[in-house]
């Protein structure tokens, strides 16, 4: 019987997909973590992914979500502009 993956396992799996340039799989996993776990780390990775892809509307959406999850993170205010 296969063990269930923890949120940290899923985050690392998304990172592995990202490193192997399977961005759609990484994006899918990170979106799942944000939806199910309100994962700050997955949310940041999605924002970074969208910034790299020059999808600024999606990046800002995830940066704003990050502010909801971590309002004391001053770096986020800088990233949003």
SVG drawing of the C-alpha trace seen along z (x, -y; Angstrom):
<svg xmlns="http://www.w3.org/2000/svg" viewBox="-8 -50 24 52">
<polyline fill="none" stroke="black" stroke-width="0.4" points="0.0,0.0 1.4,-3.4 2.0,-6.0 0.2,-9.3 2.4,-12.2 2.6,-15.0 2.4,-18.6 6.2,-18.9 6.6,-15.8 4.3,-17.5 6.2,-20.7 9.4,-18.9 7.8,-17.0 6.7,-20.3 10.3,-21.5 11.6,-18.4 9.1,-19.0 10.2,-22.6 13.9,-21.6 13.2,-19.1 11.3,-21.8 7.9,-20.1 6.4,-23.4 2.7,-22.4 3.1,-19.5 4.9,-21.8 2.2,-24.4 -0.5,-21.8 1.0,-20.5 1.7,-24.0 -1.9,-25.1 -3.2,-22.0 -1.1,-22.9 -2.3,-26.5 -6.0,-25.4 -5.8,-22.6 -3.2,-23.7 -2.8,-27.5 0.8,-26.8 2.9,-29.9 5.8,-28.2 3.7,-26.9 2.1,-30.3 5.6,-31.9 6.7,-29.4 3.7,-30.0 4.2,-33.8 7.9,-33.2 6.9,-30.9 4.4,-33.4 7.0,-36.2 9.5,-34.1 6.8,-33.5 5.9,-37.2 2.4,-36.4 2.2,-39.4 -1.6,-39.2 -1.3,-35.7 1.9,-36.6 0.2,-39.6 -2.7,-37.4 -0.5,-35.0 1.5,-37.8 -1.7,-39.2 -2.7,-35.8 0.7,-35.7 0.0,-39.0 -3.2,-37.5 -1.3,-34.5 1.8,-36.4 1.0,-40.1 4.2,-40.9 6.4,-39.9 7.7,-43.3 9.5,-41.8 6.0,-41.0 5.1,-44.7 8.3,-45.4 7.6,-42.6 4.1,-43.9 5.3,-47.4"/>
</svg>
